Structure formats: C-alpha cells, structure tokens
Amino acid sequence: MNKRILGALAVLIILAASAAVIIFMLNSPQKTGPLEYSYEIVNTYPHDKNAFTQGLLIDNGVLYESTGLYGASSLRRVDLETGEILQAYELPVQYFGEGIAAFESKIIQLTWQSQTGFVYDENSFEVLQDFNYSTEGWGITYDGSHLIMSDGTSALYFLDPETFQKTGQVEVHDVNGTVNHLN
C-alpha cells in the first residue's frame, strides 16, 4: 500500500474510534444532581450534653466552641480528648451565642438576633471589643482575607476583619434558585 492509502486508513480508524466514544457517551446514563459521598466514623469524643453548640473551630490545635441559648451562651476552650471545659466566658443573658472564627490572636463570636458580635483575646477570653451588624448572626469564618458571615438567608457577607465593615456580598444560588438558611 502506498503512503496516501495508509494515511487515509489511519484517519478513518481515528474517526471510527472517535464516533464509537461519542456514541458510548451519548448512550450512557448521565448522572444528574449533586455528587453523593459516603463517610466513615473514625473516632468519637465526649462532649457536654447540655451545650447547645452553635460554633466550633480548631485553631492551632485548640478546640473552641460557641454555645447558644439565652442565659446559657458561652465561649469555651475544650479538651477534645476528654470533653473537659478548660476555660469559659459566659455571655450576658440577653445574648444567644452563634458562630465563631479565629483571626490573628482573636476569636470573633456572633450573636443570633442581637446584631452584636464580640472580639475576644484567644488566650484570656477578655472581651476586646464588640461590633454591630444589621442582620441576624449565624455563621462566620475567615478565608485569609475577609471574615465571611451568614445570616440564615442566601447571602454571604464579606467583612473587613479589622473594622467589621461590610466590604462585599454574594447571593448563593443553585439550579433551583436561591439557597436559603446558609450557616
């Protein structure tokens, strides 16, 4: 066979293989919806059964917990292995503790409906300052640049970690529309 016939034959083989792959893909059932993941419990730890946990974080190997309920809200340092409360700050009774985040050497805690957040020294739990926001407080995290706060709606608010002023906002959507109750 000459080179032209071999070249044409090679192109036909490639086209036939490509067509077979495309037909296979079109006839294969397509998975729709979110991916499903499984899990495995690898350990369990003791925990205060009376704690209404609203925020939880591990920072530099230290477990911090924010508990809620009016008259029973706190910020805690907890020994993960034993569940022992190593340190606690009890919030005044008018506050319902919510999410917490670590920033530099501080712990930031939101309250649910009081529109007030607190900034603590991470070692002493001394209240360094408080700040206000115009929504409910649910969850908060730090991404290395901004605090990101949720309020139970579809909005995520970006806050300056020094001034706590809102610097941005995004609405979370999926294929069905807005995603509410973000925490």
N, C-alpha and C positions, 0 to 999 in steps of 0.2 A: 504494500500500500504506500501511496505517496504521502508526503507531509500534509498536504491540504485535506486529504480524506481523514487522516489521523486527527488533525486539529478539529475538523467538523464533528467527528465521532466523540471527541473529548467534550466539546461544547454540548452536544446532545445528551451525554451522560450526566453532565453537571446540571443541565436544565431538568432532566427527568428526576434526578435526586432532589433538586430544589422543589419541584412540583410535588413529589411524594411527601416531603416535610411539610409543605403548606397544607396539603390535603389532610395529613395526620393532625396538624394543629387545629384546622377548622372543624374536624370531626371529633376532637377530644372535648370532653365536657369542661367548660370553663368554670372555675371556682369564683363565686361572687361573694361579696360581703367581706367582713374583716377576717384576718387570719386567726385561727384558733390555736392557743398554746396550752400546753399541759403544765403541771407543776408537780413538785415532789417536796414534801415537808422533810427537811433535813435536820431540824432541831426545834425544840420548843423551850421557852424561857418563862420563869414565874413572873407574874405581874399583879399589881394591886387591883383586885376585883372591883373596888369602889371607884377607881379612876375612870373618868369619862374622857378618854383620850381624844384630843382634837388636833394636836400637832405632835410630830415625832421626828427627831433628827439625830444623826450621829455625826459629830464634828470632832475631828482629831481623836477618834476612839472613845469619845464621851457621848453617852446617850442622854439626850434632853427630851422632856415630854411636857406638853402643854395640856392641862386638863380643863374641862368646861363644867358648866352648871353654875347658876347664880349661887353665890355663897360657898362654893366648893372649888373654884377655879384656882389653878396654880401653875407655876413654872417649876419643873423638877429636874434634878440631876439624878439619874437612876443607874444602879449597878445592873448591867444586862444579865449577868450570870445568876445573880441571887434575887433580883427584883427589889432589892433594898433601896429605899429613897435616901440618897446621900445628902441632898440639900433641897430645900423647897422655899419658894416665895409664894405666899397666899395673896391672891388678888383681892382688892376690896370687894365687898359683897355685890355691888352694883354691876360688876363686870363678869361676862361669860367668856372665858379664855378660848381662843381658837388657834389657828396655825402659827408656827414659829419658823424662823430662818436664822442662819448664822451669817454674820457679816463682820469681817475683821475679828476683833475680840469681843463682839457683842452678840446678844441674842435679841431678835426682834419678835414681838408677840402681838398678834391681832386680837381684838375682841369682836364678838359677834355683832351685836346691834348698837353698841355704844359709840361707834365711829371713832374709837380711840385705840391707838397702838402704843406699846411700851418698848423701850430700848433698855436692856439690862447689860451690866458688865457680866461677861460669861463666867468669871470666877467667883465674884462676890454676890451676884444677883442683885446688886444695888441698881435701883431704877435711875438711869442716867438722864432720860427724858421721856416725854410722851409726845405723840403726834396725832393729828386728826385726818380723817378721810371721809368722803361724802357718801359712802356705800356701806353695806354690811361687810364685815371681815370674815372670810372663810379660810382660805389657804394662802400661804406665802412661801416663796422660795427665792434663792439668789442664783443667778446664772453667771456670775463673774463680772458682770457689768451693772445689772439692774436687779432690783427686787421685782418680783412678778407676783401680783396679788390677784386672788379671785374673790368674788362676792356672791357666788351662787347663781349668777346669770351665765350668759355665754361670753361675757367679756373677761379678758385678762388685762390688767393694768400694769404698766411698767413704771416703777418709781425710782427716783434718784435715791441711792442708799444713804446719802448724807443728809438730804433735805426732806425726803419723803414726799416730794412734789411729783405729781404725775407727769411723766415725760412721753407717754405713748399709750396706745390701747389697741387691741385687736379683738375681733369677734370670731369665735370658733364655730365653724360650720362642718357638716358632713354632707353626704349626698341627699339627706332628708331635710336639710335646713340647719338652723342654729342648734348648737349643743348647749343645753342649759344645765344648771346645777354643777358647774365646774367647781372643783375643790382641789 
